[in-house]
Amino acid sequence: MSFQSLAQKYRPAKFSEVIGQRFVVSSLKGGLLKQNLPRAMIFSGPRGTGKTTICRILAKALNCLNPVEGYEPCFSCYNCSAQKDLVSMTYFEVDGASYNGVEVVRELISTFQSLPPKPFQYKFYVIDEAHMLSNSAFNAMLKSIEEPPSHVYIALVTTEPEKIPTTVHSRCVHFELEAVPTQLIQQHLVTILERESIKIEENLLFEIAKLAKNSIRDALTLLDRFLLLNQIGEENLFTKWLNKSKDNRFINLLDYCLLNDPENALKNFKELMRDYSDLGFVLKSFSELCSEFLSYFVSPNADNERLTYLKQKHRHIPVNEITKKIIEILNFGDLALRSTFGETLFEACIVQVTSDVRKKDDQACEVANLEKTEAFRENINNNLEGFRELVEKELPAVKPYLKKAEFSYHVGERDFYLVIKISRVGLDLIKNSKDRILKMVKTFWPNFENYHLNFELQVDAIQKQTKLKENQSRLLTEFEKKLIDGAEKI
């Protein structure tokens, strides 16, 4: 019994069959027509979008004896027949994830110098998952990538091009494949089902294409699963599985998190785990819902009863608070997926994020501090004159200078500043009594016993200005007197 998956059966064999990669395909067609293809290339893009498939088509087109329109393999010449099942001495495909050492790369490079067997013209080397190669392996390839033999083409295939060293990037032409739109995937599924003479509702095909996340291979794998269940009349099981991500309990979980309801949020999460037993799926579905909700919350451009209800319910919450909470949850979710105790860790996250006890405590402290500060200020304002009388009583020597003095203060978080604005005449006397005055502050206002007390003296600006004028008048008088004495002597 043999089973051939739809992804294998309907793998594109010509450029015209490649889905959703118009820019890359057009570039390669132009290179084939002008016989001016780069010798070293990087093909990057999301999984299941056709990177390795395009390399295989390109290898066949390069060695085809009678290319259709100058770029498509003919499938009738000797070379195309020999490469039909990729069994030839001209096409080499290496899994970079499994064979990533420098020894493998050196062995591969050693085959570059030998010419391909006649009537083939070129050798084509594909290194899949190239980002998994070691640094030594990349370094060993540099010279061969920069100046490969005229009969050799090299293609590095990767989903993570940023992990390929810059020294390699600079020696290759980079072709970036795009994520395939959901509509194109759905159309492709319709075409395949027509060839298979199978009818499926369009809504179901759209859900399959959407769940595939822009990957044609993933969509065909999901379709395989449906067809297997369809053969035994259990397609309802697939439909039920497909709609798991629409479970209202995911909406409820987000709702309880925004309501700061740890009890119901935790209960809801435990129910999801009990039914699905897959933390990865639960967190993935929840993150997709959060993404959908944020987009809808900011700019609702489509009818969605579930999200409309949720938005109306939480419209009083600022967007920055909602995003902050969702980011915190998703960060914990990412950590939970990498943890041995992931489920327990995420439960702890739910309790922490949804519990507002800490927030209430912080708010209570702020209110208490505010009330305390206001009470202090009121106490001081009402008793400043009483404090002046106390100082005059305890320090009779400074009493004459305090009658016109101004008493004020300012309070910091843990500091109290007593300010006395006084004339310059009594300034030194007050300075000498600083310690005694601060002790009076502690006695008079016991609430400040835990504060750092400071004493600040200021010279009365008006008195200072008056004194300055008196000095100026005195100097002027002396100057005039000297002028008169000088004139009499003359």
Backbone hydrogen bonds, N-H to C=O, Kabsch-Sander energy under -0.5 kcal/mol:
donor,donor_aa,acceptor,acceptor_aa,energy
5,S,3,F,-0.6
9,K,5,S,-2.7
10,Y,6,L,-2.6
11,R,8,Q,-1.1
17,E,14,K,-1.3
18,V,15,F,-1.3
25,V,21,Q,-2.5
26,S,22,R,-2.6
27,S,23,F,-2.1
28,L,24,V,-2.2
29,K,25,V,-2.5
30,G,26,S,-2.3
31,G,27,S,-2.0
32,L,28,L,-2.2
33,L,29,K,-2.6
34,K,30,G,-2.2
36,N,31,G,-2.9
41,M,154,I,-2.6
42,I,173,V,-2.5
43,F,156,L,-3.0
44,S,42,I,-0.6
44,S,175,F,-2.3
45,G,158,T,-1.0
49,T,46,P,-0.9
54,I,50,G,-2.2
55,C,51,K,-1.6
56,R,52,T,-2.1
57,I,53,T,-2.2
58,L,54,I,-2.6
59,A,55,C,-2.3
60,K,56,R,-2.0
61,A,57,I,-2.6
62,L,58,L,-2.2
63,N,59,A,-1.3
64,C,60,K,-1.0
68,V,72,E,-2.8
70,G,67,P,-1.1
71,Y,68,V,-1.8
72,E,68,V,-2.5
81,S,77,C,-2.0
82,A,78,Y,-2.5
83,Q,79,N,-1.7
84,K,81,S,-0.9
86,L,83,Q,-1.6
87,V,82,A,-0.6
88,S,86,L,-0.9
92,F,124,F,-2.8
94,V,92,F,-0.5
94,V,126,V,-3.2
96,G,94,V,-0.9
96,G,128,D,-2.8
98,S,95,D,-0.5
99,Y,95,D,-2.7
100,N,98,S,-0.6
105,V,101,G,-1.5
106,R,102,V,-2.5
107,E,103,E,-2.2
108,L,104,V,-2.2
109,I,105,V,-2.7
110,S,106,R,-1.8
111,T,108,L,-1.3
112,F,109,I,-1.8
120,F,117,P,-1.8
123,K,151,H,-3.4
124,F,90,T,-3.7
125,Y,153,Y,-3.0
126,V,92,F,-3.3
127,I,155,A,-2.7
128,D,94,V,-2.8
128,D,126,V,-0.7
130,A,127,I,-0.6
130,A,157,V,-2.9
132,M,129,E,-2.1
133,L,130,A,-1.8
134,S,100,N,-2.1
138,F,134,S,-2.1
139,N,135,N,-2.5
140,A,136,S,-2.0
141,M,137,A,-1.1
141,M,138,F,-0.6
142,L,138,F,-0.9
142,L,139,N,-0.6
145,I,141,M,-2.7
146,E,142,L,-2.4
147,E,143,K,-2.4
152,V,149,P,-1.9
153,Y,123,K,-2.3
154,I,39,R,-3.3
155,A,125,Y,-2.8
156,L,41,M,-2.9
157,V,127,I,-2.5
157,V,155,A,-0.6
158,T,43,F,-2.4
163,K,160,E,-1.8
164,I,161,P,-1.5
168,V,165,P,-0.8
169,H,165,P,-2.2
170,S,166,T,-2.6
171,R,168,V,-1.3
172,C,169,H,-1.6
173,V,40,A,-2.1
174,H,172,C,-0.5
175,F,42,I,-3.6
175,F,173,V,-0.6
176,E,174,H,-0.6
177,L,44,S,-3.8
177,L,175,F,-0.7
180,V,214,N,-1.6
185,I,181,P,-1.9
186,Q,182,T,-2.5
187,Q,183,Q,-2.3
188,H,184,L,-2.2
189,L,185,I,-2.3
190,V,186,Q,-2.2
191,T,187,Q,-2.1
192,I,188,H,-2.1
193,L,189,L,-2.4
194,E,190,V,-2.0
195,R,191,T,-1.7
196,E,192,I,-2.0
197,S,193,L,-0.5
197,S,194,E,-0.6
198,I,193,L,-2.7
205,L,201,E,-1.8
206,F,202,E,-2.5
207,E,203,N,-1.9
208,I,204,L,-2.1
209,A,205,L,-2.7
210,K,206,F,-2.5
211,L,207,E,-2.4
212,A,208,I,-1.5
213,K,210,K,-1.3
214,N,209,A,-0.6
215,S,212,A,-0.6
216,I,48,G,-1.7
216,I,214,N,-0.6
217,R,48,G,-0.9
219,A,215,S,-1.9
220,L,216,I,-2.4
221,T,217,R,-2.0
222,L,218,D,-2.3
223,L,219,A,-2.1
224,D,220,L,-2.2
225,R,221,T,-1.9
226,F,222,L,-2.0
227,L,223,L,-2.5
228,L,224,D,-2.1
229,L,225,R,-1.8
230,N,226,F,-2.5
231,Q,227,L,-1.6
232,I,228,L,-0.6
232,I,229,L,-0.7
233,G,230,N,-1.2
234,E,229,L,-2.9
237,L,234,E,-1.3
238,F,234,E,-0.8
239,T,235,E,-2.1
240,K,236,N,-2.4
241,W,237,L,-2.4
242,L,238,F,-2.9
243,N,239,T,-1.5
244,K,241,W,-1.5
245,S,242,L,-0.5
246,K,243,N,-1.4
247,D,244,K,-2.0
250,F,247,D,-1.8
251,I,247,D,-0.6
252,N,248,N,-2.4
253,L,249,R,-2.2
254,L,250,F,-1.9
255,D,251,I,-2.5
256,Y,252,N,-2.9
257,C,253,L,-1.9
258,L,254,L,-2.2
259,L,255,D,-1.6
260,N,257,C,-0.9
261,D,256,Y,-2.5
265,A,261,D,-2.1
266,L,262,P,-2.4
267,K,263,E,-2.0
268,N,264,N,-2.5
269,F,265,A,-2.2
270,K,266,L,-2.2
271,E,267,K,-1.8
272,L,268,N,-1.9
273,M,269,F,-2.3
274,R,270,K,-2.1
275,D,271,E,-2.0
276,Y,272,L,-2.4
277,S,273,M,-1.9
282,V,278,D,-2.4
283,L,279,L,-2.7
284,K,280,G,-2.1
285,S,281,F,-2.9
286,F,282,V,-2.2
287,S,283,L,-2.4
288,E,284,K,-2.2
289,L,285,S,-1.9
290,C,286,F,-2.3
291,S,287,S,-2.3
292,E,288,E,-2.4
293,F,289,L,-2.8
294,L,290,C,-2.6
295,S,291,S,-2.1
296,Y,292,E,-2.1
297,F,293,F,-2.9
298,V,294,L,-2.1
299,S,295,S,-2.2
301,N,299,S,-0.8
308,T,304,N,-2.8
309,Y,305,E,-2.2
310,L,306,R,-1.8
311,K,307,L,-2.7
312,Q,308,T,-2.4
313,K,309,Y,-2.0
314,H,310,L,-1.5
315,R,312,Q,-0.8
317,I,314,H,-1.6
321,E,318,P,-0.5
322,I,318,P,-1.7
323,T,319,V,-2.8
324,K,320,N,-1.9
325,K,321,E,-2.0
326,I,322,I,-2.4
327,I,323,T,-2.6
328,E,324,K,-1.9
329,I,325,K,-2.2
330,L,326,I,-2.8
331,N,327,I,-2.3
332,F,328,E,-1.8
333,G,329,I,-2.2
334,D,330,L,-2.4
335,L,331,N,-1.8
336,A,332,F,-2.6
337,L,333,G,-1.9
338,R,334,D,-0.8
338,R,335,L,-0.6
339,S,336,A,-1.3
342,G,339,S,-1.0
345,L,341,F,-2.4
346,F,342,G,-2.3
347,E,343,E,-1.9
348,A,344,T,-2.2
349,C,345,L,-1.8
350,I,346,F,-2.3
351,V,347,E,-2.1
352,Q,348,A,-2.4
353,V,349,C,-3.0
354,T,350,I,-2.4
355,S,351,V,-1.6
360,K,356,D,-2.5
361,D,357,V,-2.5
362,D,358,R,-2.3
363,Q,359,K,-2.5
364,A,360,K,-2.7
365,C,361,D,-2.3
366,E,362,D,-2.2
367,V,363,Q,-2.5
368,A,364,A,-2.7
369,N,365,C,-2.7
370,L,366,E,-2.3
371,E,367,V,-3.0
372,K,368,A,-2.7
373,T,369,N,-2.7
374,E,370,L,-2.6
375,A,371,E,-2.4
376,F,372,K,-2.4
377,R,373,T,-2.5
378,E,374,E,-2.4
379,N,375,A,-2.5
380,I,376,F,-2.7
381,N,377,R,-3.0
382,N,378,E,-2.1
383,N,379,N,-0.8
383,N,380,I,-0.9
384,L,380,I,-0.7
384,L,381,N,-0.5
387,F,383,N,-2.1
388,R,384,L,-1.9
389,E,385,E,-2.1
390,L,386,G,-1.9
391,V,387,F,-2.2
392,E,388,R,-2.5
393,K,389,E,-2.1
394,E,390,L,-2.5
395,L,391,V,-2.6
398,V,395,L,-1.5
399,K,395,L,-0.5
399,K,396,P,-0.7
401,Y,398,V,-0.9
402,L,398,V,-1.1
402,L,399,K,-0.7
403,K,399,K,-0.8
406,E,421,K,-2.2
408,S,419,V,-2.7
410,H,417,Y,-1.6
412,G,415,D,-3.2
416,F,452,H,-2.4
417,Y,410,H,-2.5
418,L,416,F,-0.6
418,L,454,N,-2.4
419,V,408,S,-2.7
419,V,417,Y,-0.6
420,I,456,E,-2.2
421,K,406,E,-2.9
422,I,420,I,-0.7
422,I,458,Q,-2.8
426,G,423,S,-0.6
427,L,424,R,-0.9
428,D,424,R,-0.6
430,I,426,G,-1.9
431,K,427,L,-2.1
432,N,428,D,-1.9
433,S,429,L,-0.6
433,S,430,I,-0.7
434,K,431,K,-1.6
437,I,433,S,-2.1
438,L,434,K,-2.2
439,K,435,D,-1.8
440,M,436,R,-1.7
441,V,437,I,-1.7
442,K,438,L,-1.8
443,T,439,K,-1.9
444,F,440,M,-3.1
445,W,441,V,-3.1
448,F,445,W,-2.0
449,E,446,P,-1.7
451,Y,448,F,-1.5
452,H,414,R,-2.5
453,L,451,Y,-0.7
454,N,416,F,-2.7
456,E,418,L,-2.9
458,Q,420,I,-2.6
460,D,422,I,-2.2
464,K,460,D,-2.5
465,Q,461,A,-2.2
466,T,462,I,-2.5
467,K,463,Q,-2.6
468,L,464,K,-1.9
469,K,465,Q,-2.1
470,E,466,T,-2.1
471,N,467,K,-2.1
472,Q,468,L,-2.3
473,S,469,K,-2.5
474,R,470,E,-2.3
475,L,471,N,-2.6
476,L,472,Q,-2.2
477,T,473,S,-2.3
478,E,474,R,-2.1
479,F,475,L,-2.1
480,E,476,L,-2.4
481,K,477,T,-2.2
482,K,478,E,-2.0
483,L,479,F,-1.9
484,I,480,E,-2.3
485,D,481,K,-2.3
486,G,482,K,-2.0
487,A,483,L,-1.9
488,E,484,I,-2.0
489,K,485,D,-1.7
490,I,486,G,-1.4
